[in-house]
């Protein structure tokens, strides 16, 4: 996912409009739209400005990943409105995220079983 796509997702999650963000950045809505469409190269100063508006760090924006979206929001969100808005607007993506997290949990459970077996072998020697 490119940086413009990440910014768009985060903006949507926060319930902000392009026009509002553009005004806060002192740029035209068309210029902001180009950022989200990855048509404009984003410099670090502009990314920092966007991050401040989102109450995030620029690193958090760069590392934003939909697969961890639900769990990150559970810990960082002060209310469930963001999650509910996201769920209602893009249920298929949200369900995919849940399935990916379930797979990750199952993989971790298998790893724990394996490591416990290894530990039991070591302790029984």
C-alpha positions in Angstrom: 0.0 0.0 0.0 1.4 3.4 -1.0 1.6 6.4 1.3 -1.3 8.2 -0.4 -3.5 5.1 0.1 -2.5 4.9 3.7 -3.4 8.6 4.2 -6.8 8.1 2.6 -7.6 5.1 4.8 -6.6 6.9 7.9 -8.5 10.0 6.9 -11.6 7.8 6.2 -11.2 6.1 9.6 -11.0 9.4 11.4 -14.2 10.5 9.6 -12.5 13.5 8.0 -13.2 15.0 4.6 -10.5 15.8 2.0 -11.6 19.4 2.0 -11.2 19.7 5.8 -7.7 18.2 5.7 -6.7 20.4 2.7 -7.8 23.5 4.6 -5.8 22.5 7.6 -2.8 22.0 5.4 -3.3 25.3 3.6 -3.6 23.6 0.2 -6.4 23.1 -2.3 -8.6 20.1 -2.2 -7.3 19.1 -5.6 -3.7 19.2 -4.3 -4.7 17.0 -1.4 -6.5 14.6 -3.7 -3.3 14.2 -5.7 -1.5 13.2 -2.5 -4.1 10.5 -1.8 -3.9 9.3 -5.4 -0.1 9.1 -5.2 0.3 11.6 -8.0 2.3 14.0 -5.8 5.6 13.2 -4.2 5.1 13.7 -0.5 7.9 15.5 1.3 8.7 14.8 5.0 7.5 18.2 6.1 4.1 17.7 4.5 3.9 14.1 6.0 4.7 15.5 9.4 1.9 18.1 9.0 -0.6 15.4 8.1 0.6 13.2 11.0 0.0 16.0 13.4 -3.5 16.5 12.2 -4.1 12.8 12.5 -2.6 12.8 16.0 0.0 10.2 14.8 3.6 10.1 14.0 4.8 10.1 10.4 6.3 6.6 11.2 2.9 5.4 12.2 1.4 6.5 8.9 4.2 4.9 7.0 3.8 1.6 8.9 0.0 1.7 8.7 -1.3 -1.8 7.7 -4.9 -2.8 7.3 -4.2 -6.2 8.7 -3.5 -4.7 12.1 -6.1 -2.0 11.8 -8.7 -3.6 14.1 -6.4 -4.4 17.0 -4.6 -1.0 16.7 -7.9 0.8 16.9 -9.0 -1.3 19.9 -6.0 -0.1 21.8 -5.8 3.5 20.6 -9.4 4.5 20.0 -11.2 6.4 22.7 -14.5 5.3 21.4 -15.9 2.7 19.0 -17.2 5.2 16.5 -14.1 4.9 14.3 -14.3 1.1 14.2 -18.1 1.1 13.6 -17.8 3.7 10.8 -15.1 1.6 9.1 -17.1 -1.6 9.6 -20.2 -0.1 8.1 -18.4 1.5 5.2 -16.2 -1.4 4.2 -17.5 -4.6 5.8 -15.7 -7.0 3.3 -12.2 -5.5 4.2 -13.0 -5.7 7.9 -14.0 -9.3 7.6 -10.8 -10.1 5.8 -8.8 -8.5 8.5 -10.6 -10.6 11.1 -9.9 -13.8 9.1 -6.2 -12.8 8.8 -6.0 -12.2 12.6 -7.7 -15.6 13.3 -5.1 -17.3 11.1 -2.3 -15.5 12.9 -3.7 -16.6 16.3 -3.9 -20.2 15.1 -0.3 -20.0 13.9 0.8 -18.6 17.2 -1.1 -21.4 19.1 0.7 -24.0 17.0 4.1 -22.4 17.7 3.3 -22.3 21.5 2.4 -26.1 21.4 5.7 -26.8 19.6 7.7 -24.7 22.0 6.0 -26.3 25.0 6.9 -29.7 23.6 10.5 -28.7 23.2 10.6 -27.3 26.7 9.1 -30.6 28.1 11.8 -32.5 26.3 14.5 -30.3 27.8 13.1 -30.6 31.3 12.7 -34.4 31.1 16.3 -35.0 30.2 
